[in-house]
Amino acid sequence: MFAAIVSAGGLTAGCGRLGFDAGTDPDAFRIHPSAGVVEVGESIELTVEGGEEPFEWTTTVGQLIGEASRRRAIVVDADVVVTVRDATGAIVTAELASGEWETRFEYAGPTSWAYPTSIVSLADGRVITTMAVRQSSGEERWVVFGGRGADMLELDSFSLGLALPSLAAQVVPFAELGCVVVGGADSADGSRALVRGSTDCASFSTWDDYRPEASVATAASGVAVDSAGGVWVVGTTETVDDVVSFVRFSGDRGATWETRATLGETYARSIAIAPTGMMYILARNRSDASLSLFEASPDGTAWSEVDHYSPSQGIYFNGEGRPNLVASSDGSVYYQYGIEGGVNGGTRRFEPATRTTKLLATLDGGSHLGALASDPGMQSIYSTGRVAPNGTGTRAEVWVMRPGATDWAAQSTYQRGADEDSEGTALAVASDRSVWLAAWGWRQGVRAAVIRQLQ
């Protein structure tokens, strides 16, 4: 991944830095990149604003071909410096340089551990993340943090309910600058499904507090927002004899709710909505620990199984409920799983147009594929999880699968403490295409949550 940087220093543009050479009047002559971040092999467009035509474009690898106009498209295949000279002899340079990962925030606090479960990027540049946190008192809570990286602040929290296995709080954007958080919350007589909403991702209120019957263990595990602003929540209720997943909907910012559907004998974990409006749920079946992908039309009332996968050792969800289902901008649906015992995991892709499913990639030897995120610009899919080298602790890993690929390409490795365990648990791709990673890691006996950014 490359950042578009126009030297030297000044103001921020997208994911790169935009500035001007010493001696050049920035009010008369500047270059704008078409994107803050680009992938290898992708074209980026540079446009001159100000200055006097004609312009002479040269690069560190030779003269650019074409007329001496204000605009040039460059295919990125290596670090490159572009020099532009206008008719008066004024010069400005643009540098395309490899992006770098940077740790933006760490949270240990007065806790014995912190475990991030989801992360999203908002239109105004903020990131919102959810964490499971065990306080020094022993109390366990869901905590919502938000900010622009280094300035992350606690925005909301509620008591963590773990009556159901493999459930984690999730956050998704709502409207332009809002967000919705769901999870399982404790109460005196059992857990319940809690939905907390905010129109500004700063001040939260309860939008739903759901339990169909008293003393029935209930939790929400996935949430999605449709193009009209409707909120869809999936979760599970469980008794000694029965497990039922539910699909709930609100079209008025949580003022009213209705249960649109139920799925018997399943643990629903994630919900995603495709650009077409079609809806998808990923669930684990109670009877044999197999995996099912369900599909429904936009009204969310009638769900049918479109994929079923049953390995001999049984399915578990890497990351205990992380968002491991995405519907990409090209219409494909990607989902991941782990095998019981943590020995490997895989990625599957469902193509709605052909009604076919393909196994794309697997990881073995104790490595985990965890959360997924999609890049709407390139239709790339990102994944995070962990790898387990012998005797050196686990490492948080980020992989990318670019359009047309059928396997993961490693992009980043992170280990918070030397020879100590770390793991990637959630990902988000921002509108400027920078990538945000939520992870945890041990260092000198302290397990902390870590937020990192590729820019």
Secondary structure by P-SEA (a helix, b strand, c coil): cccccccccccccccbbbbbcccccccccccccccccccccbbbbbbbccccccbbbbccccccccccccbbbbbccccbbbbbbccccbbbbbbbbbbbbbbccccccccccccccccccccccbbbbbbbccccccbbbbbbbbccccccccccccbbbccccbbbbbbbbcccccbbbbbbbbcccbbbbbbbbbccccbbbbccccccccccbbbbccccccccbbbbbbbccccccbbbbbbbbbcccccccccccccccccccccccccccbbbbbbbbccccbbbbbbbcccccbbbbcbbbbcccccccccccccccccccccbbbbbbbcccccccbbbbbbcccccccccccccccccccbbbbcccccbbbbbbbbbcccccbbbbbbbbcccccbbbbcccccccccbbbbbcccccccccbbbbbbccccccbbbbbbbbcc
